[in-house]
C-alpha cells in the first residue's frame, strides 16, 4: 500500500503532439495528449483549455474600411462586380499574422481591370498576410479602387454597429479568434489499483499561428489568471498571523518604510544576480534581449508590455511569456 502511494505521488505529467498537419494555408490541425491524470482532472483541464483557446488568444484582422463617395453599404460601383457589402465580407475573411500593438493603417490602391486579392493590400511592417490568394473584388473596367483600412489586434469578436458608419467609413464584424475550433476527449484506464485518464486535445487554427503555438499561448493566459491568487494567499496569511496574535504589530510609519526599503533592496540584489541566460527563454528571445542591452532580470523588472514590443523581432507571444517569467520570479525571489 505504501509503495503504491509513493508511486502515484512521484509520477510526472507529460504532454505530446501525436498528430500535426496543414490542410491548407488557412487551416492547421494538431492533436495533443496529456497524461497520466487522476480521475476527473482531464475534464477540468480540457474544459478550461478549450475556453482559453477559443476566447482568450489574440488575433489580427481588418476592423474598418473607408471608400470614397459611397452613400451606403449596399451601394454598387460601375465596373466592380461585387457590391460594397460583398467587398466588406471578403475583407472580413482576410487572415493576418502580426506582432501588432494597438491599431495600424493599411490600404488598397488597384487599377482595373483585374482581380483584387489579399496580396494587393499595402500593409505596415508589423503585419503579414497568411494567404495572398484570398479574393476581395473583381474589376471589369479600367477604374481605380482605393480603400483605406484599419487593422487591429485583439481577442474574441466584435459586432459592428450602425452608428459607427461615417463619411464612407464602415466597421467590419471583427473575429479576432485565430483558433477555429477546439475539442477535448478523455480515455480512462486502470493502472494497478488506480483509475487514471489521458486527455486528448484537438486544435484547428486559421494559419496565423500553429496549434502548438495556440496551446502555449492558452496555457500562459490561463496561468496569468491565477497569479493574483498567489498574492492574495500571502496577504491573507499575514493578516491571519496578526489576528492570531490579537494585536497589530507596534511599529511606527518610519519603521515600516525602513523595513519595506530593506526588503526592496534585498529583492533588487537578488534580481541583479540573475542573468537572462539563466531564464527559460528560447535562443531567439535571448538574442533579442541581448541586442536591446538587457543583461539581467533586474533590467526586465521595470519594463512593461509596450517597452518590450519596441524590441526588434520580439513577437506578442514572446512579450507575454517574458512578462510571465518576470512575475513568477518576482513572486518567488
N, C-alpha and C positions, 0 to 999 in steps of 0.2 A: 504494500500500500504506500509506504513512504517513498519507495523508488518511483512509483507511478507519478506521485505529486511532483517530485523533483524534475521528472521528465517533462511534464506539462509546463512548469514554470520557466524552464530554460529554453523552450522552443523559440525559434526565431521566424517572424513573418517574412515572407519573400514574395515579390511580385515579378511577373514575367510577361513579356509580349509573345503571345502564341500565334498571332496572325497579323499581317500587315500588308495592305495592298493599295494601289492607286487605280481607282476605276476610271477616273477622268481628271482633268485639271481642277475641276470643282467638286470632286468627291473622293475623299480619302477615308479609308476604313482601318480600324485597329481593334484587336481583341486581346484583353489582358486578364491575367488571373492573379489572385492574392490568396495565399494560404500559408500555414493552416490556421483557421479561425475557430474559436469556440462557438457553440450553438447560439444563434441569434446575432452574432457580430457581423456576419456577412450582410444581412438585411440592413442593419444600422449603417454600415459603411456605404453599401450600394445606394440606398435612398439619398443619403447626404451628398455623395459624389455626383449622382445624376442631376440633382438640383443645382449644384455648383457648376457643372459642365454646361447645362442649358441656360442658366440665368446669370452667372457671375463672371464669365470670361469676356473680356473686352474684344470688340471687333471694330473695323473701319468701314464706313460706307458713305455714299453721297446723300446728303441731307437736304440740299436745296438746289434748284436750278432756276436761272433767270434768262428769259427770252426778251428780245426787243419787239415792241409794238404788238404784243399778243393780248387780246382783250380778255380771254378766259381759257381755262384748262382744256376745254373740249374744242378749241379752235383748230382749224386746218390751215396749212400753208401751201400755196400753189407751188408745185414742184417737189413736195415732200410726200411720200406715200403714207407715212404714219401721221396720226393726229398728235397734238401736244401731249394729250393724256397717255397715248401709247409710248411716246418717247420717254415720258417720266417713268412709266412702268419698266421700260428697258434699262433706264439709268438705275432704278432701284435694285435690279438684279446684278449689277456690276460688282464683282468680288475684288476687294482691295486688301493689300497687306501693308502695314505701316508701323513705324516707331513714333507715330504722331502723338503730340501732346497739345490738346486743345483743338481748334479748328484751323483749316487751311483752305486757300482758294485754288481752284483749278478751272480749266476752260476747254471748250471745243471750238475750233475755227476750221470749217471744212467747206471747200468749194466743189459743188456738184458738176456733172452728175457722178454718182458713185455711192458705195455703201459706207456708212459711218459705223465704225466699230470701236471697241474699247481702246484699241491702240492709238486712236486719234485724240484721246484725252491728254491734254497738256497738264502734267502733274507736278507738284512740288517735289523736291529731292527726297523727302522722307516717306514717300508713298510709291508703291508699285502695283501693277495690275497682275492678277493671278492668271486670267485667261484673256488674251488680247483679241480673241475672235468673237467675243460677245457682241451681239448686234444692238445697234442703237437706232439707226434710221436709214432710209433709202432715199437718196436724192435723185429724182428723174430728170431734172433740168439744171442748167448751169447757174445755180443760185448759191448764195453764201448762207451757211448755217452757223451762227455764233451763239454759244450758250455759256454763261458764267455759272460755275459750280462751286458748291461749298462742301468740303469733306470734313468729317468729324469722327473721332474715336470715342466709343462709349460702350455701355453694356445694355443687355435687354433689348427692348424695342420701343419706338416712339411713333404714335399715330399722328398723322398730320391733322391740322385744324384749319377750317376755312378762313378764320380771322388772321392767319399768317400769310395770306396771299396779298401781295402788294407790289405795284409797279412791275408787273410781268415776272415777279419772283414767286416761285411755287415751292412749298415744302414737300418733301417726299417721305412716305412711310419708311421709317428707318429701322431696319432689322440688323442690329449690331452683332447678333449671336453667330460666332463662327462655327459652333457645333450644331450640326443639323439634327442629330438625334443621338440619344444615349440610352442603352438598356443594361440592366444587370440581371443575372440569374445566379442560382445557388445550387451547388452539388454537395450533398451530405454523404458522409461515410463514417464508418466506425474504425477507430484506431485503438486497439486494445479494449479497455473498458470505457473509453470516452468517445462521444459523438462529436465529430469535427466537420467543418464546412470549407468549401472552396468558393470564392467569389469570382464570377466571370463578368467582366465589364466590356461592353461593346461601344465604340465611339465612331461616329461619322462626322467629318468636318467638311467645310466648303473649300478647302485647299489653301486658305490663308494661314493655316498652321496645321501641323500633323496631329494625329490622335495622341501621340506620345507627348507632344508639347502641350496639348489641351489637358492631359492628365496631370502634368506637372503644375500647370497654371491653376487648375481647380484645387489641387492639393494645397498649394501655398495659400490660396484665398481662404480655404476652409480653416487652415491653421491660424491665419491672421485674425479670424473672427473670435478665436478662443484666447488670444493673447491678453485681452483686458481682464479675463477671469484670473489670470496669474497675478496681476496687480491687485485685484480685489481680494484674493486669498491672503496676500501679505498684509494688506491694510486691516482685514478682519482679524488676522492673527494678532497684530499689535494691539488692536482695540480690546480684544478679549483678554489679553495679558494684563492690560491696565485695569480693566474692570474686575479681574480676578483679585488684584491687589487691593481693590477697594477705593483707592485714591489715584488721582492723576499724578504723574511724576512732578516733583518740585524742582523746577529749574527756571531760570529767567529767560527772556527772549534772547539776550546776548549769548547765554549758554547754548540755546537751541541753534542759533545761527552759526556759532563756532563749531558745534557738533556736525551740522549739515555741511559746513565748509570742509571740515576734516574728511567727512565721508566722500564728498565730491573729489577731493584731492587724491584720496586713495583709489577711487574708481578711475580717475584720469591717469594715474600712474600705471594701473593695470591695463588700460586701453592702449597706452603708449608702448607697452611691452608686447603687444600682439601685432604682428605684421600680416599684411593681406595674403601672403603666400601660405599662411597657416590656416586660412579660412577656406571653406569648401566651394571655391569659385572655379569655373572652367578656365582653361588656358586663355581663351579669347577674352573673357571678362577680366581676368587678371592683367592681361596686357593692356586693355583699355584703361584700367585704373592706374597702372604704372605710367602710361603716357600722359595721364592727367595729373601726374605728380602726387598721387595718393599712395602712400607707403604703409601706413599703419591704420589700425581700426579707429584710432582717435581722429584721423583725417576724415573718416566717413561719418563720425558721430554727429557732426553738425550739418551734414548735407541733407537736403530734402529731395523729394522726387524731381522737382523742377531743375535743381542743380545737377543731378545725375543725368537727366535727359539731355543736357548740353554736352555731355561727354561723347565724343565721336565713336560711332559704331556700337553703342550700347542700345539694346532693344528695350521696349517697355517691360517685357517679362524679366529681363536681366535686372532692371532697376528695382522692380518689386522684390525680386529674390535678394538683392543686396540689402534693401531696407529691412527685409525679414530677418536676415542674418544679424544685422546690427541690433535689432530689437531683442533677439534671443540672447546675444552676447551681453547686452545691457542688463537683461534680467538676471543672468546667471554669473556675471562677473563681479 
